[in-house]
Amino acid sequence: MYYAALRPEEAAGLRRQNCDLPEQGWGLLTVEKARPQANKRWTNSGETHNSRGLKHRAKDETRLVPVPPVLVMILREHIDRYGVAPDGRLFRTAKGRPFSSSAYSGVWQQARRVAFTAEQAASPLAARPYDLRHAAVSLWLNAGVPATEVAERAGHSVDVLLRVYAKCIEGQQARANGKISEALDV
């Protein structure tokens, strides 16, 4: 989720046919479906996960997300090791079912305790898997990727992107001054 800034329900809907994973270099994910989890009573299928279109997009609209070589390698290794579900989904249980949010949240909390110091684990730092999305978008903005490109990759409008993430790009006045000076050839 981190390297592509995917929402958890987008990762749950990712299928092999949505992944261009070259042997070397950057890859490309075509995000076309989300599989949000809900109570069986609230889905049309009677299942806990319903396949639907992307958030704030037309029903059949997709989103292209370039992914760095490190994620290409991770996904290739995952597919080689675990294969895919009959419908092509990359992430599923041993029985081919979607993971429940409580299952991956539990694993996430265990991973935080192992990877973080006690102080970090007690803090709100990366408290939920969804926070990986926020971290990725913040990284892209702080790396100087134009807001229009970040918004497109993340599936936001530029307005929402800047409203939600404006705080993460504060304190960069010196860097901005340097870029402007360079452009002015001063």
C-alpha positions in Angstrom: 0.0 0.0 0.0 2.8 2.4 0.9 4.7 2.5 -2.4 1.5 3.0 -4.5 -0.5 5.0 -1.9 -3.4 2.5 -2.3 -6.4 2.5 0.0 -6.8 -0.9 1.7 -9.9 -1.7 -0.3 -7.9 -0.9 -3.5 -5.1 -3.3 -2.5 -7.8 -5.9 -1.8 -9.1 -5.5 -5.3 -5.8 -5.6 -7.1 -5.5 -8.4 -9.6 -2.6 -9.8 -11.6 -4.0 -8.4 -14.8 -3.8 -4.9 -13.2 0.0 -5.2 -12.7 2.7 -4.4 -15.3 5.7 -5.7 -13.4 8.8 -5.6 -15.7 12.0 -7.5 -14.8 13.7 -4.1 -14.2 12.6 -0.6 -13.6 9.3 1.0 -12.7 6.0 -0.8 -13.1 2.5 0.3 -13.4 -0.7 -0.6 -11.5 -4.1 -0.1 -13.1 -6.4 0.4 -10.2 -9.9 -0.4 -11.3 -11.7 -2.0 -8.4 -12.1 -1.6 -4.7 -13.2 -4.4 -2.3 -14.4 -2.6 0.8 -15.4 -4.7 3.8 -18.9 -4.3 5.3 -21.3 -6.3 7.2 -23.0 -9.0 5.1 -26.3 -7.3 5.6 -25.1 -4.2 3.8 -23.7 -5.8 0.6 -25.6 -6.8 -2.4 -23.8 -10.2 -2.7 -24.3 -11.3 0.9 -20.5 -11.4 1.2 -18.4 -9.3 3.5 -16.6 -7.7 0.6 -18.3 -6.1 -2.4 -16.4 -5.3 -5.6 -17.1 -1.8 -6.7 -15.6 1.1 -8.7 -13.1 3.5 -7.3 -13.9 6.1 -4.7 -15.1 9.4 -6.3 -14.9 8.0 -9.8 -17.2 6.9 -12.5 -18.1 3.2 -12.3 -15.7 1.9 -14.9 -13.0 4.5 -14.5 -9.4 3.4 -13.6 -6.4 5.1 -12.1 -2.8 4.5 -13.3 -0.2 4.4 -10.6 3.5 4.1 -11.5 5.3 2.0 -8.9 9.0 2.0 -8.1 11.2 -1.0 -8.7 11.1 -2.0 -5.0 7.4 -2.6 -5.2 7.7 -4.3 -8.6 10.1 -6.8 -7.0 7.9 -7.3 -3.9 4.8 -8.0 -6.1 6.7 -10.3 -8.4 8.0 -12.3 -5.4 4.6 -12.4 -3.8 3.0 -13.8 -7.0 5.8 -16.3 -7.5 5.4 -17.5 -3.9 1.6 -17.4 -3.4 0.1 -17.3 -6.8 -3.2 -15.5 -7.3 -6.9 -16.3 -6.7 -8.9 -17.8 -9.6 -10.2 -14.2 -10.3 -6.6 -12.9 -10.4 -6.6 -11.2 -6.9 -3.2 -10.9 -5.4 -4.2 -10.8 -1.8 -6.4 -13.5 -0.2 -6.5 -16.1 2.5 -5.3 -19.7 2.0 -8.9 -20.5 1.1 -9.1 -17.8 -1.5 -11.3 -15.4 0.5 -10.5 -11.7 1.0 -8.6 -10.8 4.2 -10.8 -9.2 6.9 -9.7 -5.8 8.0 -9.4 -7.1 11.6 -6.9 -9.7 10.4 -4.6 -7.3 8.7 -5.0 -4.7 11.4 -4.0 -7.3 14.0 -0.9 -8.2 12.0 -0.2 -4.5 11.6 -0.3 -3.9 15.3 2.1 -6.8 15.9 4.5 -5.4 13.3 4.4 -2.0 14.9 5.4 -3.5 18.2 8.3 -5.4 16.6 9.6 -2.5 14.3 9.1 0.5 16.6 10.6 1.5 19.9 8.2 1.3 22.8 7.7 5.1 22.6 6.9 5.0 18.9 4.5 2.0 19.3 2.6 4.0 22.0 2.3 7.0 19.7 -0.2 7.5 16.8 2.7 7.0 14.3 1.5 4.7 11.6 -1.4 3.6 13.8 -3.4 2.1 11.0 -2.6 0.4 7.7 -4.4 3.3 6.0 -1.6 5.6 7.3 0.7 4.1 4.8 -1.3 5.9 2.1 -0.8 9.2 3.9 2.9 8.6 4.3 3.3 7.9 0.6 1.4 11.0 -0.5 3.4 13.1 2.0 6.7 11.6 0.7 5.7 12.4 -2.9 4.8 16.0 -2.0 8.0 16.5 0.0 10.1 15.0 -2.8 8.8 17.9 -5.0 6.5 15.9 -7.2 4.0 18.4 -8.6 0.6 18.4 -6.7 -1.2 17.6 -10.0 0.8 14.4 -10.4 0.5 13.4 -6.8 -3.3 13.9 -6.9 -3.6 11.8 -10.0 -1.6 8.9 -8.6 -3.5 9.0 -5.3 -6.9 9.4 -6.8 -7.6 12.8 -5.3 -8.5 16.2 -6.7 -5.8 18.8 -6.3 -8.1 20.7 -4.0 -8.6 17.7 -1.6 -4.9 16.9 -1.8 -3.7 20.4 -0.8 -6.5 20.7 1.9 -5.6 17.4 3.5 -1.8 17.4 3.1 -0.9 21.1 3.2 0.6 20.6 6.7 3.1 18.1 5.4 4.7 20.5 3.0 5.2 23.4 5.5 8.7 24.5 6.4 10.1 24.3 2.9 10.6 28.0 2.4 14.4 27.7 1.9 14.0 24.9 -0.7 11.3 26.9 -2.5 13.5 30.0 -2.5 16.3 28.0 -4.0 14.2 26.7 -6.8 12.8 30.1 -7.6 16.3 31.6 -7.6 17.5 28.8 -9.9 14.5 29.5 -12.2 15.3 33.3 -12.2 19.0 32.5 -12.8 19.9 34.7 -9.8 
